[in-house]
Amino acid sequence: MPLGERAGDKSESRYCGIETEFHDDMPQLLTFNLSSGGFDFVVAPLMDPKYRPSLMQKGSSVVLPFAGSDLVLSPSQWSSHVVGKISSWIDLDSEDEILQLDSETTLKQEIAWASHLSLQACLLPAPRGKSCANYARCVSQILQSLNNMQLWLRIPLIKGEDDSMDVNSENLTDSWEIWNSFRLLCEHHNHLSVALDVLSSLPSANSLGRWFGESVRAAIISTDSFLTNARGYPCLSKRHQKLVTAFFNHSIQIVISGKPVHNIQKGNADAAVSHNNINSDGVQRHPLRPYLDYVGYLYQKMDPLPDQERFELGYRDFLQSPLQPLMDNLEAQTYETFEKDTMKYIQYQRAVCKALVDRVPEKDASAITTVLMVVGAGRGPLVRASLQAAEETGRKLKVYAVEKNPNAVVTLHSLVKLEGWESIVTIISCDMRYWDAPEKADILVSELLGSFGDNELSPECLDGAQRFLKEDGISIPSSYTSFIQPVTASKLFNDVKSHKDLLHFETAYVVKFHNVARLAPPQPVFTFTHPNHSTDKTNNRYKKLHFEIPGDTGSAMVHGFAGYFDAVLYKDVHLGIEPSTATPNMFSWFAIFFPLRTPICVQPGSQLEVHFWRCCGNTKVWYEWCVASPCASPIHNVNGRSYWVGL
């Protein structure tokens, strides 16, 4: 049964498994571990561990010693409750030719059987070292013919702290290097993932963090990793608890492994961490039940998912094309989603309040009418926020609502009539760049920002609208800056790769990042300021950035760059999604993702040199990007050949 109920959480991390020994009676194995033990699935060997193909008599018809016929369980039981554990003795890179051949034969036989059973996953034994080319080749062959089954490669969670700078050492103890070598040999196949073996000592937080950008499906926790609490029951260290909670949050399933190492007296049963499902009628408890109870306790003490997180669940790590607000008219549903973002409009209202107070002294509040233009008014949320600001400050306002989408203009007219704003608000159905305004504005308000700040052409639009702003007029926003940071994002990379073309690798995507590892703090890229009174203004930009991967992280794979923005609306009122200063409880913008065609492996303590360009043509604006060090990548999206924003 699941570890517990947590509002909003429907992920696989609710289910906990147990690693078992070989048992030729599968129904009994399931009954004992699932029905009696309370676990949700078993990670069980499919083949008798004593089996070796080379010991079989040649020419004879041999029945392979699998753990029972496929008929002993229903198809749904095999699929839902059994993860196949491939024989741990196999060593495809052994110098012993007989062992090598036996290993290859057995691996293929066991995977074929697991596929026949329709298992969802199989656990592959850990490579014996970084040199694992033959093992990877065999797995790669198998992956070519698999349909839906995942292969979990067992990797011990090891990262020695003394070798962080010595990347050429023969005695590297960073197990990420083994995983990276294996997945590169298998070409980042999306059915190959990781099962982390969590040991009693843990690497640094930075080293652990990079795994959350990898394709980790399970975490196997040995009973040896548990401590003992004051009542003799198993518990985990604070760092292990934090790690397990992070596993839960990233849909990583926990598997308990090993023999019981806590001698819990039957009389102490009432003192268990969890009182659920404890047998009080004398029936023997499963020996690993206290460990399961403790994992369940950790799950149940997590906070419920906030409403915003629940709303965004379906968008996690899902690639979306950015909006083309000048080329395309937004749909009603898109407007409605953005209009529900209360925090964004609260910030805009605060900015307009401050601008009105600065613009009109208190003594002139009843005498002076401020001209405010909302450019890109949509269905009117900024018009409403501006009028509420005028009411709050006691200032008089005259509003022009400029909107190019004729469908949104229909809604604007209805709103003005409904609210009785006819004498205050004038609706202009026109592209702001071509409107001939009857008077100049004191305040220009817009919400043209994209996930990367300028990627929805706010600079071009506001430069065009600036001609009807007074010389001393105020623009809200007054400036905005884009940011990038390198990320490990295995899932996103595989999703882009699945299209099998250049175009998708040279496109920027809007993404609600979740299973990513942020490898270095974000750095500013491009800044735009409004109004821009420069005589030689250009919206072309170029920036060279250097990111340093912390030495204790270990090596890491850069799959691309996460992009954010931070905007100054007016003075100290800001709005943004850059993680260190992000506006809370705001959902109008997810981050943007710039992928790399070939991921770059960065060694610990080394620098990553990145180049970004913003390019402007007569009909479009586009970005180009590349990595120059530690190794050069191609320049992506040259001349906007794959991705651009139309003017």
Beta strands, then each sheet from edge to edge (+ up, - down):
strand 1: 16-19
strand 2: 41-45
strand 3: 82-85
strand 4: 121-124
strand 5: 150-156
strand 6: 192-198
strand 7: 216-222
strand 8: 227-228
strand 9: 234-235
strand 10: 253-257
strand 11: 369-375
strand 12: 396-403
strand 13: 425-429
strand 14: 441-446
strand 15: 469-476
strand 16: 479-488
strand 17: 509-511
strand 18: 517-518
strand 19: 523-529
strand 20: 541-548
strand 21: 556-570
strand 22: 573-576
strand 23: 591-602
strand 24: 607-616
strand 25: 620-629
strand 26: 645-646
sheet 1: 1+ 2+ 3+ 4+ 5+ 6+ 7+ 10+ 1+
sheet 2: 8+ 9-
sheet 3: 13+ 12+ 11+ 14+ 15+
sheet 4: 17+ 23- 21+ 16- 18+
sheet 5: 17+ 23- 21+ 16- 19+
sheet 6: 17+ 23- 21+ 22-
sheet 7: 20+ 24- 25+ 26-
end
